[in-house]
Amino acid sequence: MKRKKITALFAALAMTASLITGCGASGSTEDSAAADTGTTESETAEEEAAVDEGVAEESASETESAGAAEAVTIWYYWETEGHQVALDQVIQEYNASQSNYEVTAKYVPFADFKKQLSIGASADELPDIAILDSPDHASYVEMGIFEDITGKFDVGNYYEGTVNSCTVDGKLYGVPFGVNCLALYYNEDMLSEAGCEVPTTWDELMAAAKALTTDSVTGLALCSVQNEEGTFNFVPWLWSTGATSYDINNENGIRALSFIQSLINEGVMSKECINWTQGDVMNQFIAGNVAMMENGPWQIPTMQSEAPDLNWKVTLIPKDSEYSSVLGGENYAVINGGNVEGALDFLAYATSEEKVKFMMDKFGYISADKSIAENQFEADSPYQPFVEELNYAMPRGPLAEWPSVSDAISLAFNQVITGTATPEDAAAQAQATIDGIVK
């Protein structure tokens, strides 16, 4: 039993005990009054018994009423106020729609999220639902805190990659919340002035980037910081060659690193990208300093509000041998030993088409449910290319040790950008690290 439930039980018992104690005192007072009015001791005893019975029934009724709405708690890490408000609205609407469960949500900072789940697991103080970053899902499964919901929730219409992100050893340990991926944004006016077609291959991308680069504009930018954010932006290029996250020291992996290096060497991508977050890249694009950028759909609301006159569009990330992108977004996970039935009931409500569309619109996300995503946007919506890109998007992992693998990949990525290692050496070093982790 969770500590919060034990506390609630103690509180209920204390309340009942207080009421019973109060009845005893009242009974003593009534005894004195009875002597004054001539009421017999037998009649007084009967009245006391009736009062005690009535209070007991009232207490039981109150306890039953209070217990009718079972608590369901959610932990999430979103700092954005709009995200929090949207989730809270769905929670309040759910609570008003039924009386069996009462859902509440708690913000836990992203940096502390895994630590809090670990501490909560040992102290038996966990939420009933956690909303977590999809590449971390497998590592949480390894902690043994997630309920196996295989057969308890239908994910048949969900994108395969999103389902894979919360599946371990063939068992389903979560439900995709909403997804995003990366695609290529381009300044339509700049492409037109340079006489360039929208690139679809690496060769076409390089040619367009060269034509678009001037003294004040670089052709392409992508976040290249040395952390998970950088890995997130590099793996579509790696996977497009046919390489995997775990097998990088081969012809395909070296070709991906070499292509990134060539963008720097040709001067069509700035080395400053190693310091630019995805938000920084967007700001450079809005300012007209970058003609094309790799970025996600969560930037669209900001771009529409801050740069309403900027003429831009979105297309698939140009390919080497195959189109590729990377899945981002979150998953719901149900905690085992908690209020599993209540958690699943809320998820059934929150994943309905109406609620999904509402939250995805507020988040700048795409529904993980393909049947919803395909009708989520108008044909000319800037989100629509991301929906198409999801057909080629894959998850990072799922692997409990993914953060360590990611570190090795982002280091190799940075080394070729800064020129501190050749693509061959960077690939070999990354492979040695990865082999020590997964083999």
Secondary structure, 3 states (H helix, E strand, C coil): CCHHHHHHHHHHHHHHHHHHHHHHHHHHHHHHHHHHHCCCHHHHHHHHHHHHHHHHHHHHHHHHHHHHCEEEEEEECCCCHHHHHHHHHHHHHHHHHCCCEEEEEEECCHHHHHHHHHHHHHHCCCCCEEEEEHHHHHHHHHCCCECCCCCCCCCCCECHHHHHHCEECCEECCEEEEEECCEEEEEHHHHHHHCCCCCCEHHHHHHHHHHHCCCCCEEEECCCCCCHHHHHHHHHHHHHCCCECCECCCHHHHHHHHHHHHHHHCCCCCHHHHHCCHHHHHHHHHCCCEEEEEECHHHHHHHHHHCCCCCEEEECCCECCCCCEECEEEEEEEECCCCHHHHHHHHHHHCCHHHHHHHHHHHCCECCEHHHHCCCCCCCCCCHHHHHHHHHEECCCCCCCHHHHHHHHHHHHHHHHHCCCCHHHHHHHHHHHHHHHHC
